Amino acid sequence: MRDLPRLQGYRYGMPSVNLDAKLALIGEHWSPRTVATVNDYDVRLVKVQGEFVRHRHADTDEFFLVLDGELTIRMDGGDVTLRKGEMYVVPRGVEHQPVAATETKVLLFEPSTVVNTGDAGGELTVPRVEL
């Protein structure tokens, strides 16, 4: 197997990503930031605290991985509580409301076109921003 060319800090065209360093750049809650793209999907980091708007994504599932803290996802079928290192996929079309009593750091994996507030819209809607 031949080695592919490497540039300083790069391998195969993309730099490695330090999630803690990227999280340190996020100053506000409920404002996800894209740190990588896989095909048409974003890997997003977000800091959360308090209650988010109840919403749904009609056309896509939503992946949550808790990196630090504790996140509860409220749903009509029952709540799911995630702690550090735990993940959950909210199925498409399922209304849900993320809630965190203390600051929690989360990795999201979702299509690049997904709006964070889904069908709810409102003041917590933020544009796609790359870090």
C-alpha positions in Angstrom: 0.0 0.0 0.0 1.4 3.4 -0.9 1.4 6.4 1.4 -0.7 9.3 0.3 0.9 12.7 0.5 0.8 14.6 3.8 0.8 18.3 4.4 1.6 19.8 7.8 -1.3 18.9 10.0 -3.3 17.3 7.2 -3.8 13.8 6.1 -6.0 12.9 3.1 -7.0 16.6 2.7 -8.5 17.3 6.1 -6.9 18.4 9.4 -7.6 16.5 12.6 -10.2 18.1 14.8 -9.7 18.6 18.5 -13.3 18.6 19.9 -12.3 20.3 23.2 -10.6 23.1 21.4 -13.6 23.6 19.1 -16.0 23.5 22.1 -13.9 26.2 23.8 -14.7 28.5 20.8 -18.5 28.2 21.4 -19.7 30.9 23.8 -23.5 30.6 23.6 -25.9 27.8 24.3 -28.1 26.1 21.7 -26.0 27.4 18.8 -24.5 24.4 17.0 -21.3 24.8 15.0 -20.2 22.5 12.2 -16.7 21.0 12.7 -16.7 18.5 9.8 -18.8 17.3 6.9 -19.2 13.7 5.9 -20.8 13.5 2.5 -23.9 15.6 2.9 -24.0 15.4 6.7 -22.6 17.8 9.3 -20.7 16.9 12.5 -21.8 19.6 14.8 -20.9 20.6 18.3 -23.2 22.5 20.7 -23.2 23.6 24.3 -26.7 23.4 25.8 -28.3 24.4 29.1 -32.0 24.9 30.0 -34.8 24.0 27.7 -34.8 24.0 24.0 -37.9 24.5 21.8 -40.0 21.4 21.2 -39.7 20.5 17.5 -39.4 17.7 14.9 -37.5 17.0 11.7 -39.9 15.5 9.2 -37.3 14.2 6.8 -34.4 13.0 8.9 -33.3 11.3 12.1 -31.2 13.3 14.6 -28.2 11.8 16.3 -27.1 13.0 19.8 -23.8 12.0 21.6 -23.2 13.5 25.0 -19.5 14.5 25.3 -19.9 15.9 28.8 -22.8 16.6 31.2 -26.3 15.2 31.0 -29.0 15.7 28.4 -32.7 14.7 28.6 -34.7 14.4 25.4 -38.3 14.8 26.2 -40.7 12.9 23.8 -44.3 11.8 24.0 -43.3 8.2 24.1 -41.0 8.7 27.1 -37.9 10.7 28.1 -34.4 9.5 27.3 -31.6 10.7 29.6 -28.0 10.6 28.2 -24.8 10.9 30.2 -21.2 11.3 29.0 -20.4 8.8 26.3 -24.1 7.9 25.6 -25.9 8.5 22.3 -29.4 8.4 21.0 -31.1 8.7 17.6 -34.4 10.6 17.6 -36.4 9.1 14.6 -37.6 11.4 11.9 -40.9 12.9 12.5 -40.8 12.4 16.3 -41.4 15.6 18.3 -38.7 16.1 20.9 -37.3 18.7 23.3 -33.7 18.6 24.5 -33.2 19.8 28.1 -30.1 20.1 30.3 -30.1 21.2 33.9 -26.4 22.1 33.7 -24.1 23.0 30.8 -23.8 19.9 28.6 -21.6 19.4 25.5 -23.2 17.4 22.6 -22.1 16.2 19.2 -24.8 16.1 16.6 -24.7 14.3 13.3 -27.3 15.4 10.8 -27.8 16.5 7.1 -26.1 19.8 6.4 -29.4 21.4 5.4 -31.1 20.7 8.8 -32.3 23.7 10.8 -31.6 23.3 14.5 -35.2 24.2 15.5 -36.8 21.9 12.9 -40.4 22.8 12.2 -40.7 25.1 15.2 -38.6 28.0 14.0 -38.4 31.0 16.3 -35.7 33.0 18.1 -33.5 29.9 18.8 -33.1 29.2 15.1 -29.4 29.8 14.0 -27.8 29.6 10.6 -25.2 26.9 9.7 -21.8 28.1 10.9 -18.5 26.3 10.4 -15.8 26.5 13.1 
